[in-house]
Amino acid sequence: MGVGAHAFILLQRLLPQHRLTAAVYWLARRRTPWLKNALIRGFCRLYPIDLAEARIGSAEGYADFNAFFTRALKVGARPLPGDTAALLSPCDGTVSERGTIDGSQVLQARLTAKSHSYSLEALVGDAGRAAPFVGGEFATIYLAPYNYHRVHAPLAGRLTAIHYVPGALYSVNATTVAAVPGLFALNERVVCHFDTAIGPVAVIFVGALNVGSVSLVGLGEITPRRPRTPGAIDLPAVTEFARGAELGHFNMGSTVILLLPPGSVTWLPRIVPRASVRVGAAIGQLAPDASEAPP
């Protein structure tokens, strides 16, 4: 790791992460027309934003920057594969890692001399909730600022529990992931547990620098929370989610981690680190005896 990367990590450790994120939260929700339009246009100059798929196709049509950042897609913009045994990508983004969990250790980053990993228990915040995924499968997907930031169900299932795990708000870009051991088990996160045709599945929203807010369908904004203490979150009125249904979104970008039980999926050959994925597209094939019932 070079001098610049060391300096970047040190800066993150010194920054008041939660206060800085709170300031970004406030700014992203200002509805003064000239300010929110300037923020959106400036962002579009920095990043390759494609509004062709968006339900609202102009910067001026959004109430504030956060509404633009969490923009919805047009109905039918992402048709799902007809194969109901396909495991779907829960989000747009780039694959950080995917594969089989080594006992209870989840791979974070492959480095030249060593690799970083973290424990399932630390990730989900409880040994009992981690147990179904020991020796299972995982995928970690990074959402860049220009990606679509809503998260969808990778397969049909019933939401059985939601847990908030407080933590830091380090950046989750490749530089920080390679430099900070156990990063995803250090950052704040919201863990959603589902009962599915293949058994327990977890979809984990990982917070990051400037990403102190996660919203879930039927509940609204889950984080930021005061006080930041771990605990269960009440379930929404509707807990059944069809494959591809929207689960929630990041207010600003971050990372999604998908956990599956042992032997439940075969990853498609193209789903490797640095591969781009799009929500609703197939990323794996469910085990033959685990095809989904119709939603």
C-alpha positions as CSV (number, residue, x, y, z in Angstrom):
1,M,0.0,0.0,0.0
2,G,1.4,3.3,-1.1
3,V,1.9,6.5,0.9
4,G,-1.3,8.1,-0.5
5,A,-3.4,5.1,0.5
6,H,-1.9,5.1,4.1
7,A,-2.7,8.8,4.3
8,F,-6.3,8.2,3.1
9,I,-6.8,5.5,5.8
10,L,-5.3,7.7,8.5
11,L,-7.5,10.6,7.5
12,Q,-10.6,8.3,7.8
13,R,-9.5,7.3,11.3
14,L,-9.1,10.9,12.4
15,L,-12.3,12.2,10.8
16,P,-15.5,12.5,13.0
17,Q,-17.1,10.0,10.7
18,H,-20.7,10.2,12.1
19,R,-20.7,14.0,12.3
20,L,-19.4,14.3,8.7
21,T,-22.0,11.8,7.5
22,A,-24.7,13.8,9.4
23,A,-23.7,16.9,7.5
24,V,-23.9,15.1,4.2
25,Y,-27.3,13.8,5.2
26,W,-28.5,17.3,5.9
27,L,-27.1,18.8,2.7
28,A,-28.6,16.0,0.5
29,R,-32.1,16.8,1.7
30,R,-32.0,20.6,1.0
31,R,-34.9,21.5,-1.4
32,T,-33.8,25.0,-2.3
33,P,-34.1,24.7,-6.2
34,W,-30.7,26.3,-7.1
35,L,-28.8,24.3,-4.5
36,K,-30.3,20.9,-5.2
37,N,-30.0,21.4,-9.0
38,A,-26.4,22.5,-8.7
39,L,-25.6,19.4,-6.6
40,I,-27.3,17.1,-9.0
41,R,-25.7,18.7,-12.1
42,G,-22.3,18.7,-10.5
43,F,-22.6,15.0,-9.6
44,C,-23.6,14.2,-13.2
45,R,-20.5,15.9,-14.4
46,L,-18.3,13.9,-12.1
47,Y,-19.9,10.5,-12.8
48,P,-21.4,8.7,-15.8
49,I,-25.1,8.9,-14.7
50,D,-27.6,7.3,-17.1
51,L,-31.1,8.6,-16.5
52,A,-32.6,6.8,-19.5
53,E,-33.8,4.0,-17.2
54,A,-34.9,6.3,-14.4
55,R,-38.6,7.0,-13.7
56,I,-37.8,10.7,-13.6
57,G,-35.4,11.5,-16.5
58,S,-34.3,15.1,-15.6
59,A,-32.3,16.5,-12.8
60,E,-34.8,19.3,-12.2
61,G,-37.6,16.7,-11.5
62,Y,-36.2,15.6,-8.2
63,A,-37.1,17.2,-4.9
64,D,-33.6,17.1,-3.5
65,F,-30.2,15.4,-4.1
66,N,-31.1,12.4,-2.0
67,A,-34.3,11.8,-4.1
68,F,-32.0,11.9,-7.2
69,F,-29.4,9.6,-5.7
70,T,-32.1,7.0,-4.7
71,R,-34.0,7.3,-8.0
72,A,-36.4,4.6,-9.0
73,L,-36.3,2.8,-12.3
74,K,-39.0,2.8,-14.9
75,V,-41.4,-0.1,-14.6
76,G,-40.0,-3.0,-16.7
77,A,-36.6,-1.5,-17.0
78,R,-35.0,-4.6,-15.6
79,P,-36.9,-7.7,-16.7
80,L,-36.2,-10.8,-14.6
81,P,-34.9,-14.0,-16.1
82,G,-37.6,-16.6,-16.7
83,D,-35.6,-19.3,-14.9
84,T,-36.9,-19.3,-11.4
85,A,-33.9,-21.3,-10.2
86,A,-31.6,-18.3,-11.0
87,L,-30.2,-16.4,-8.0
88,L,-30.6,-12.7,-8.8
89,S,-28.2,-9.9,-8.1
90,P,-29.7,-7.8,-5.3
91,C,-28.2,-4.6,-6.6
92,D,-26.2,-2.8,-9.3
93,G,-22.5,-2.7,-8.5
94,T,-19.2,-4.4,-8.7
95,V,-18.4,-7.8,-7.2
96,S,-15.8,-7.4,-4.4
97,E,-15.7,-11.1,-3.5
98,R,-17.8,-14.1,-3.8
99,G,-17.5,-17.8,-3.0
100,T,-17.7,-20.4,-0.2
101,I,-17.4,-19.2,3.4
102,D,-14.3,-20.9,5.0
103,G,-16.0,-22.3,8.1
104,S,-17.1,-19.1,9.8
105,Q,-14.6,-16.8,8.1
106,V,-15.8,-14.6,5.2
107,L,-13.2,-13.4,2.7
108,Q,-12.9,-9.6,2.5
109,A,-10.0,-9.0,0.2
110,R,-7.3,-11.1,-1.6
111,L,-4.0,-9.3,-1.1
112,T,-0.5,-10.0,-2.5
113,A,1.0,-11.4,0.7
114,K,-2.1,-12.3,2.6
115,S,-5.9,-12.0,2.7
116,H,-8.3,-10.2,5.0
117,S,-11.3,-12.0,6.4
118,Y,-13.8,-11.5,9.2
119,S,-16.1,-13.8,11.2
120,L,-19.8,-14.4,10.4
121,E,-20.6,-13.8,14.1
122,A,-19.0,-10.4,14.0
123,L,-20.8,-9.5,10.7
124,V,-24.3,-10.4,11.8
125,G,-23.8,-9.6,15.5
126,D,-24.8,-12.9,17.0
127,A,-23.4,-16.5,16.9
128,G,-26.9,-18.0,16.6
129,R,-27.9,-15.9,13.7
130,A,-24.5,-16.7,12.0
131,A,-24.8,-20.5,12.4
132,P,-26.9,-21.3,9.3
133,F,-24.3,-19.7,7.1
134,V,-21.2,-21.5,8.4
135,G,-19.6,-23.2,5.4
136,G,-22.2,-21.5,3.2
137,E,-21.9,-19.1,0.2
138,F,-21.5,-15.3,0.1
139,A,-21.3,-12.4,-2.3
140,T,-20.1,-8.9,-1.6
141,I,-21.2,-6.2,-4.0
142,Y,-19.9,-2.6,-3.9
143,L,-22.3,0.1,-5.1
144,A,-20.3,3.0,-6.6
145,P,-21.7,6.6,-6.5
146,Y,-23.1,6.3,-10.1
147,N,-24.9,3.0,-9.5
148,Y,-28.7,2.5,-9.0
149,H,-29.0,2.4,-5.2
150,R,-32.1,0.4,-4.5
151,V,-31.7,-3.2,-3.2
152,H,-34.0,-6.0,-4.3
153,A,-34.8,-9.6,-3.2
154,P,-32.4,-12.1,-4.8
155,L,-35.1,-14.8,-4.5
156,A,-38.6,-15.0,-3.0
157,G,-38.8,-15.2,0.7
158,R,-40.3,-14.1,4.0
159,L,-38.6,-11.5,6.1
160,T,-38.2,-13.0,9.6
161,A,-35.9,-10.6,11.4
162,I,-34.0,-7.3,11.1
163,H,-31.1,-6.4,13.3
164,Y,-29.2,-3.2,13.6
165,V,-25.5,-3.5,14.4
166,P,-23.8,-0.1,15.2
167,G,-20.2,0.6,14.1
168,A,-17.8,2.9,12.3
169,L,-18.4,4.5,8.9
170,Y,-15.2,3.8,6.9
171,S,-15.3,4.2,3.2
172,V,-15.9,0.9,1.4
173,N,-13.9,1.6,-1.7
174,A,-11.2,-0.9,-2.8
175,T,-8.4,1.0,-1.1
176,T,-10.0,0.9,2.3
177,V,-11.2,-2.7,1.9
178,A,-7.7,-3.8,1.2
179,A,-6.2,-1.8,4.1
180,V,-8.6,-2.2,7.0
181,P,-9.0,-5.8,8.3
182,G,-12.5,-6.8,9.2
183,L,-13.9,-3.6,7.6
184,F,-17.4,-5.0,6.9
185,A,-17.8,-6.2,10.5
186,L,-16.6,-2.8,11.8
187,N,-18.9,-0.6,9.9
188,E,-22.5,0.1,10.8
189,R,-25.0,-2.3,9.2
190,V,-28.6,-3.5,8.9
191,V,-29.0,-7.3,8.6
192,C,-32.2,-8.6,7.1
193,H,-32.9,-12.3,7.5
194,F,-35.2,-14.3,5.2
195,D,-36.8,-17.7,5.2
196,T,-36.6,-19.0,1.6
197,A,-36.9,-22.2,-0.5
198,I,-33.2,-22.8,0.0
199,G,-33.3,-22.1,3.7
200,P,-32.1,-19.0,5.6
201,V,-30.8,-16.1,3.5
202,A,-29.4,-12.8,4.8
203,V,-29.2,-9.5,2.9
204,I,-26.9,-7.1,4.7
205,F,-26.8,-3.3,4.1
206,V,-23.3,-2.1,5.1
207,G,-23.0,1.6,6.0
208,A,-20.0,3.7,5.0
209,L,-18.6,7.2,5.1
210,N,-21.3,9.6,4.1
211,V,-23.8,6.7,4.2
212,G,-25.4,6.9,7.6
213,S,-28.9,6.2,6.3
214,V,-30.7,3.1,5.1
215,S,-34.4,2.8,4.3
216,L,-36.4,-0.4,4.1
217,V,-39.7,-0.9,2.3
218,G,-42.6,-0.7,4.7
219,L,-40.5,0.9,7.5
220,G,-38.9,3.9,6.0
221,E,-35.6,5.2,7.4
222,I,-33.9,2.7,9.7
223,T,-30.6,4.5,10.2
224,P,-29.3,6.8,11.5
225,R,-30.4,5.7,15.0
226,R,-30.2,7.3,18.4
227,P,-28.8,5.8,20.5
228,R,-26.6,3.7,18.4
229,T,-27.1,0.4,20.3
230,P,-27.5,-3.0,18.7
231,G,-30.9,-4.6,18.6
232,A,-33.9,-6.0,16.7
233,I,-36.0,-3.7,14.5
234,D,-39.8,-4.3,14.3
235,L,-40.9,-6.0,11.1
236,P,-43.0,-4.2,8.5
237,A,-46.7,-5.2,8.1
238,V,-45.9,-7.1,4.8
239,T,-43.1,-9.6,5.2
240,E,-43.5,-11.7,2.0
241,F,-41.2,-10.5,-0.9
242,A,-41.3,-11.8,-4.4
243,R,-38.1,-12.5,-6.3
244,G,-36.8,-9.1,-7.6
245,A,-39.1,-7.1,-5.3
246,E,-37.6,-3.9,-3.8
247,L,-36.3,-4.4,-0.2
248,G,-34.8,-0.9,0.5
249,H,-32.2,1.6,-0.5
250,F,-29.0,3.4,0.6
251,N,-29.2,7.1,1.0
252,M,-25.8,7.5,-0.7
253,G,-23.8,4.4,-1.7
254,S,-22.2,1.5,0.0
255,T,-22.0,-2.3,0.0
256,V,-24.5,-5.2,0.1
257,I,-23.4,-8.7,1.4
258,L,-25.5,-11.7,0.5
259,L,-25.3,-14.8,2.7
260,L,-26.7,-18.2,1.7
261,P,-26.6,-21.7,3.3
262,P,-24.1,-24.4,2.3
263,G,-24.6,-26.1,-1.0
264,S,-27.4,-23.8,-2.1
265,V,-26.0,-22.1,-5.1
266,T,-23.5,-22.5,-7.9
267,W,-22.0,-19.1,-9.0
268,L,-22.0,-18.2,-12.6
269,P,-18.5,-18.3,-14.0
270,R,-18.5,-14.6,-14.8
271,I,-19.3,-13.6,-11.2
272,V,-15.8,-12.9,-10.1
273,P,-14.1,-10.0,-8.3
274,R,-14.3,-6.7,-10.3
275,A,-17.2,-8.1,-12.4
276,S,-20.1,-5.6,-12.9
277,V,-23.6,-6.8,-12.0
278,R,-27.1,-5.4,-12.5
279,V,-30.1,-5.8,-10.2
280,G,-32.3,-8.7,-11.3
281,A,-29.8,-10.3,-13.5
282,A,-28.7,-13.9,-12.7
283,I,-25.6,-14.3,-10.7
284,G,-25.9,-18.0,-9.7
285,Q,-28.0,-21.1,-10.1
286,L,-29.9,-22.5,-7.1
287,A,-29.4,-26.1,-6.2
288,P,-31.7,-28.5,-8.3
289,D,-33.9,-29.3,-5.2
290,A,-34.2,-25.6,-4.2
291,S,-36.2,-24.1,-7.1
292,E,-38.5,-21.4,-5.9
293,A,-42.2,-21.7,-5.5
294,P,-44.1,-19.1,-7.5
295,P,-44.3,-15.8,-5.5
